[in-house]
Amino acid sequence: MDKRVLLPSDYSENALNAIRYAMDLFQHVHCDFYILHVFQVSGYTLESMRVPEAGEPYFEAAKLKAEQGMTKLMEMIKLHPENDKHSFHSIITFNSLTEAVRHLVDQKDIDLIVMGTKGVTESKARIFGTHTVHIMEHIKDCPVIAVPNYYRFEPPKEIVFPTDFKTTFKEKEINHLREVATLYDAKINVLYLTKHDQPILNKKQESNKQLLEDILQGVDFEIHFTPASNVAKGIEDYVIDNGGDMVVFINRKHLFFGSILSNPLVKEIGYDPQVPILELNDN
């Protein structure tokens, strides 16, 4: 199983931490890691009437600073235990982060994006950084792992997968979850949060539940029906009470979690994550 992993970095500590997490998570997998840094030019935006071009002083100064940052970052990565299964490629570009990621996902056939939950300028009060939200919202062809600040890698043994069984599961999207679980013989805890003491599923939900069980055949999984008056609190309580090394969501517009991290979902389910979040896309 070879992987092509995109690692966006703004040279923040959180971004470096996410890179280290990706290296540890796939330590037994042949990986090409593409480290992407997007730079801007002070005083300009991509929406400006005039965008600075290569060769102009402000552009070249910003590019040089970005290159120096990448050199330093690559040196820091070398301090991580060497792994002959891993290859690294650095990319620096003048663009918006979302467009740069979109281009690379297509050009390099990226399998997964791993990034920190916050960037260098993000507010401490903000649960997820703006860039992380934008990538999760707009890059539909690739799953994303968001790594909390200061989280240190632990082999995932318990994976929490909340669902309401209201939409049909697709094997392609679930396979990313299966891969992580298989790598570490992890157990997938499918979590159905209900406001009732007894689970009440309609025929469509029962059918989708059976479909998910069929897709997950061959991996260790269990379905839990857990009473909860609030989705975010229910997930958080389950992770705390039962242990969880990763939480997995499927990003579907207007369904269950809606679009996982868009407002008002940030307020509803975007609790301050203590473990990495794997966001799958409904392609």
NORUR-V749877 format. One record per residue. N is the residue number from 1. PHI is phi in whole degrees, -180 to 180 (none if undefined). BURIAL is + if it has 16 or more other C-alpha atoms within 10 Angstrom, else -. Layout:
# NORUR-V749877
N/PHI/BURIAL  N/PHI/BURIAL
This chain:
# NORUR-V749877
1/none/-  2/-86/-  3/-128/+  4/-115/+  5/-116/+  6/-97/+  7/-123/+  8/-67/+  9/-142/+  10/-105/+  11/70/+  12/-82/-  13/-63/+  14/-63/+  15/-66/+  16/-62/+  17/-62/+  18/-66/+  19/-63/+  20/-62/+  21/-61/+  22/-62/+  23/-63/+  24/-74/+  25/-60/+  26/-110/+  27/-64/+  28/-103/-  29/-120/+  30/-69/+  31/-132/+  32/-103/+  33/-99/+  34/-105/+  35/-94/+  36/-111/+  37/-123/+  38/-104/+  39/-110/+  40/-118/+  41/-111/+  42/-54/-  43/90/-  44/-123/-  45/-129/-  46/-67/-  47/-92/-  48/-65/-  49/-61/-  50/-130/-  51/-104/-  52/-62/+  53/-117/-  54/-56/-  55/102/-  56/-78/-  57/-54/-  58/-64/+  59/-64/+  60/-65/-  61/-66/-  62/-67/+  63/-65/+  64/-61/-  65/-61/-  66/-65/+  67/-67/+  68/-64/-  69/-64/-  70/-68/+  71/-59/-  72/-64/-  73/-63/+  74/-64/-  75/-67/-  76/-68/-  77/-65/-  78/-66/-  79/-73/-  80/-71/-  81/-51/-  82/-66/-  83/-137/-  84/-73/-  85/-83/-  86/-109/+  87/-122/-  88/-122/-  89/-133/-  90/-101/-  91/-134/-  92/-122/-  93/-149/-  94/-96/+  95/-171/-  96/-80/-  97/-60/+  98/-60/+  99/-69/-  100/-65/+  101/-65/+  102/-58/+  103/-64/-  104/-70/-  105/-57/+  106/-77/-  107/-69/-  108/-101/-  109/53/-  110/-67/+  111/-90/+  112/-158/+  113/-111/+  114/-123/+  115/-149/+  116/-76/+  117/-79/+  118/-139/+  119/-107/+  120/-67/-  121/-108/-  122/-73/-  123/-67/-  124/-64/-  125/-78/-  126/-82/-  127/-73/+  128/-116/+  129/-68/+  130/-57/+  131/-64/+  132/-62/+  133/-61/+  134/-62/-  135/-64/+  136/-63/+  137/-77/+  138/-109/-  139/-97/+  140/-95/-  141/-98/+  142/-153/+  143/-71/+  144/-130/+  145/-106/+  146/-104/+  147/-104/+  148/-62/+  149/-59/+  150/70/-  151/-69/+  152/-103/-  153/-59/+  154/-128/-  155/-55/+  156/-66/+  157/-112/+  158/-128/+  159/-111/+  160/-101/+  161/-126/+  162/-73/+  163/-158/+  164/-112/+  165/61/+  166/-88/+  167/-126/-  168/-71/-  169/-87/+  170/-118/-  171/-60/-  172/-60/-  173/-74/+  174/-73/+  175/-61/-  176/-65/+  177/-67/+  178/-59/+  179/-61/-  180/-63/+  181/-63/+  182/-68/-  183/-57/+  184/-123/-  185/49/+  186/-83/+  187/-95/+  188/-96/+  189/-99/+  190/-75/+  191/-115/+  192/-103/+  193/-94/+  194/-128/+  195/-86/-  196/-110/-  197/-67/-  198/-110/-  199/-65/-  200/-123/-  201/-111/-  202/-83/-  203/-62/-  204/-66/-  205/-64/+  206/-62/-  207/-65/+  208/-68/+  209/-62/+  210/-65/-  211/-62/+  212/-62/+  213/-60/+  214/-66/-  215/-66/+  216/-87/+  217/-56/-  218/102/-  219/-120/+  220/-77/-  221/-146/+  222/-147/-  223/-102/-  224/-115/-  225/-103/-  226/-121/+  227/-65/+  228/-160/+  229/-86/-  230/-138/-  231/-60/+  232/-60/+  233/-64/-  234/-62/+  235/-66/+  236/-61/+  237/-63/-  238/-65/+  239/-61/+  240/-68/-  241/-76/-  242/-114/-  243/83/-  244/-164/+  245/-105/+  246/-165/+  247/-116/+  248/-117/+  249/-124/+  250/-104/+  251/-86/+  252/-123/+  253/-64/-  254/66/-  255/-128/-  256/55/+  257/-86/+  258/64/-  259/-96/+  260/-45/+  261/-117/+  262/-82/+  263/-66/-  264/-91/-  265/-68/-  266/-57/+  267/-73/-  268/-80/+  269/-121/+  270/-82/+  271/-60/-  272/-60/-  273/-71/+  274/-99/+  275/-133/+  276/-61/+  277/-114/+  278/-102/+  279/-103/+  280/-100/+  281/-108/+  282/-86/+  283/-80/-
